[in-house]
Amino acid sequence: VKLTYRGSIEHHAPEAVFQWHERTGALERLTPPWADMSVIRREGGIRDGAEVELEIRAGPIPFRWHLRHTDFEEGRQFADEQVSGPMKRWRHEHRFLHGDGGGTLLEDAVDMEPPLGFAGQAVVPSMVERELDRLFAFRHRRLQSAALSCAKLAAHLETQVTLRQGSLALEVPEQRRRHRSRSRADLQLRAATEVRLHLRARQRQAATELRRRLRRRAVG
């Protein structure tokens, strides 16, 4: 059974959306709330050879799903294949294509073979397809929401930087004005100090000359 699901992310290049999938916790964020799933073991990220083991509770008895990542191409695609689990065969290719207007076209291609032979072929695909429809609809909405949040954060940071730059542009002339004011005040203070020192020196000279004349008169 082969199924393909498509979605789009506006204003975000495939490389950026791909990098989001490489983040720690991306799988958990892409898991819908109704899916009772937990990560039991994780080795590596999404590059070739990385593995993840999940525990899924879809009934009274939980089951383990062991997946291995393959076909990693930076910024373009990666895949996960079943090592052991509920399916006879499972392969999921995640593709990140260039969309219109600089956005990203998401393409999730699933190739699976259900268990239980002929009975499984007759019953399981329709059940799994309904769940996959819900799953990928949720995933694409979550990715769109994450992209919007990133865009808002980027806009906020850009605004803060612009405001800071404007503040600096206002601060620099003010700092220069204050510096010039301080420089003028320093010059004025220095000049006043020199005048006072000069006057004091003149006063001392006059006092010395007066004492000398008085002594001369006393002697004469």
C-alpha positions as CSV (number, residue, x, y, z in Angstrom):
1,V,0.0,0.0,0.0
2,K,1.5,3.4,-1.1
3,L,0.1,6.7,0.2
4,T,1.3,10.2,-0.3
5,Y,0.4,13.2,1.8
6,R,1.2,16.8,0.9
7,G,1.2,20.1,2.7
8,S,2.8,23.5,2.3
9,I,4.6,26.0,4.5
10,E,4.6,29.6,3.2
11,H,7.6,31.9,3.4
12,H,10.0,29.3,4.8
13,A,12.6,27.6,2.6
14,P,12.9,23.8,2.6
15,E,16.3,24.0,4.4
16,A,14.7,25.8,7.3
17,V,11.8,23.4,7.7
18,F,14.2,20.5,7.4
19,Q,16.4,21.9,10.2
20,W,13.3,22.1,12.4
21,H,12.9,18.3,12.0
22,E,16.5,17.9,13.3
23,R,15.7,19.6,16.6
24,T,15.5,17.5,19.7
25,G,11.9,16.8,20.5
26,A,10.6,17.4,17.0
27,L,9.0,13.9,16.9
28,E,7.2,14.5,20.2
29,R,5.9,17.9,18.9
30,L,4.6,16.2,15.7
31,T,2.7,13.5,17.7
32,P,-1.0,14.3,18.0
33,P,-2.5,14.5,21.5
34,W,-4.8,11.5,20.9
35,A,-1.8,9.2,20.0
36,D,-0.7,7.5,23.2
37,M,3.0,7.2,22.3
38,S,6.3,7.5,24.2
39,V,9.9,7.3,23.1
40,I,11.6,4.4,24.8
41,R,15.0,4.7,23.1
42,R,16.7,7.1,20.7
43,E,20.1,6.9,19.2
44,G,21.2,9.8,17.0
45,G,18.9,12.2,15.2
46,I,17.5,11.7,11.7
47,R,20.7,10.9,9.9
48,D,21.5,7.5,8.4
49,G,21.7,4.8,11.0
50,A,20.0,6.7,13.7
51,E,17.3,4.7,15.5
52,V,14.2,5.3,17.6
53,E,12.1,2.8,19.5
54,L,8.5,3.8,20.4
55,E,5.9,2.4,22.7
56,I,2.4,2.8,21.3
57,R,-0.8,2.1,23.2
58,A,-3.6,1.6,20.7
59,G,-5.6,-0.9,22.8
60,P,-5.3,-3.0,25.9
61,I,-1.9,-4.2,24.9
62,P,0.9,-1.7,24.0
63,F,3.4,-2.6,21.3
64,R,6.9,-1.5,20.5
65,W,7.9,0.0,17.1
66,H,11.6,0.1,16.2
67,L,12.5,2.4,13.3
68,R,15.8,3.2,11.6
69,H,16.6,6.3,9.6
70,T,18.0,6.1,6.1
71,D,18.4,8.1,2.8
72,F,19.4,11.3,4.6
73,E,20.0,14.3,2.3
74,E,20.7,17.5,4.1
75,G,17.9,20.0,3.6
76,R,16.0,17.7,1.2
77,Q,14.8,14.4,2.6
78,F,15.2,11.6,5.1
79,A,13.3,8.3,5.6
80,D,12.5,5.9,8.4
81,E,12.1,2.1,8.0
82,Q,10.7,-0.4,10.3
83,V,13.2,-2.8,12.0
84,S,10.5,-4.5,14.0
85,G,6.9,-3.6,14.9
86,P,3.3,-3.9,13.9
87,M,3.7,-3.8,10.1
88,K,5.1,-6.5,7.9
89,R,6.9,-3.6,6.0
90,W,6.9,0.1,6.7
91,R,8.9,2.9,5.0
92,H,8.1,6.6,5.4
93,E,9.9,9.2,3.2
94,H,9.9,12.8,4.4
95,R,10.6,15.2,1.4
96,F,11.1,18.9,1.5
97,L,10.6,20.5,-1.9
98,H,10.7,24.1,-3.1
99,G,7.2,25.6,-3.2
100,D,5.9,28.7,-4.9
101,G,7.0,32.1,-3.5
102,G,10.0,30.7,-1.6
103,G,7.9,28.4,0.6
104,T,8.2,24.6,1.2
105,L,6.1,21.8,-0.2
106,L,6.0,18.9,2.3
107,E,5.6,15.4,0.9
108,D,5.2,12.4,3.1
109,A,5.3,9.1,1.1
110,V,4.4,6.0,3.0
111,D,5.0,2.5,1.6
112,M,3.6,-0.2,3.9
113,E,2.5,-3.8,4.0
114,P,0.1,-4.8,6.8
115,P,0.4,-7.9,8.8
116,L,-1.9,-11.0,8.9
117,G,-1.6,-11.9,5.2
118,F,-4.8,-11.8,3.1
119,A,-6.9,-10.8,6.1
120,G,-4.6,-7.9,6.9
121,Q,-4.7,-6.8,3.3
122,A,-8.5,-6.7,3.4
123,V,-9.0,-4.9,6.7
124,V,-5.9,-3.1,8.0
125,P,-5.1,-0.7,5.1
126,S,-8.4,1.2,5.4
127,M,-8.0,1.5,9.2
128,V,-4.4,2.6,8.9
129,E,-5.2,5.1,6.1
130,R,-7.8,6.8,8.3
131,E,-5.3,7.2,11.1
132,L,-2.6,8.4,8.7
133,D,-5.0,11.0,7.3
134,R,-5.5,12.4,10.7
135,L,-1.9,12.1,11.6
136,F,-0.5,14.0,8.6
137,A,-3.2,16.6,8.7
138,F,-2.2,17.3,12.3
139,R,1.5,17.3,11.5
140,H,1.2,19.8,8.7
141,R,-0.9,22.1,10.8
142,R,1.7,21.8,13.6
143,L,4.5,22.7,11.2
144,Q,2.5,25.7,9.9
145,S,2.0,26.8,13.5
146,A,5.7,26.4,14.3
147,A,6.7,28.3,11.2
148,L,4.3,31.1,12.1
149,S,5.7,31.2,15.7
150,C,9.3,31.4,14.3
151,A,8.3,34.2,11.9
152,K,6.7,36.2,14.8
153,L,9.8,35.7,16.9
154,A,12.1,36.7,14.1
155,A,9.9,39.9,13.5
156,H,10.0,40.6,17.2
157,L,13.8,40.3,17.4
158,E,14.2,42.4,14.2
159,T,12.0,45.1,15.8
160,Q,14.1,45.0,19.0
161,V,17.3,45.3,17.0
162,T,15.9,48.2,15.0
163,L,14.7,50.0,18.2
164,R,18.1,49.4,19.8
165,Q,19.9,50.7,16.7
166,G,17.6,53.8,16.8
167,S,18.3,54.2,20.5
168,L,22.0,54.1,19.8
169,A,21.6,56.6,17.0
170,L,20.0,58.9,19.4
171,E,22.4,58.2,22.2
172,V,25.6,58.9,20.2
173,P,24.8,62.6,19.4
174,E,23.7,63.1,23.0
175,Q,26.9,61.5,24.2
176,R,28.9,63.8,21.9
177,R,26.9,66.9,23.1
178,R,27.6,65.9,26.7
179,H,31.3,65.3,25.9
180,R,31.5,68.8,24.2
181,S,29.8,70.3,27.2
182,R,32.1,68.6,29.6
183,S,35.1,69.7,27.4
184,R,33.9,73.4,27.5
185,A,33.4,73.2,31.2
186,D,36.8,71.7,31.7
187,L,38.4,74.5,29.7
188,Q,36.5,77.2,31.6
189,L,37.5,75.6,34.9
190,R,41.1,75.4,33.9
191,A,41.1,79.0,32.8
192,A,39.5,80.2,36.0
193,T,42.0,78.2,38.0
194,E,44.9,79.8,36.1
195,V,43.5,83.3,36.7
196,R,43.2,82.7,40.4
197,L,46.7,81.3,40.6
198,H,48.0,84.3,38.7
199,L,46.2,86.8,41.0
200,R,47.4,85.0,44.1
201,A,51.0,85.2,42.8
202,R,50.6,88.9,42.1
203,Q,49.2,89.5,45.5
204,R,52.1,87.7,47.1
205,Q,54.6,89.8,45.1
206,A,52.8,93.0,46.1
207,A,52.8,92.0,49.7
208,T,56.6,91.2,49.6
209,E,57.3,94.5,47.9
210,L,55.3,96.4,50.5
211,R,57.2,94.8,53.4
212,R,60.5,95.6,51.7
213,R,59.6,99.3,51.4
214,L,58.5,99.4,55.0
215,R,61.8,98.0,56.2
216,R,63.7,100.5,54.2
217,R,61.8,103.4,55.7
218,A,62.4,102.1,59.2
219,V,66.1,101.8,58.6
220,G,66.4,105.3,57.1
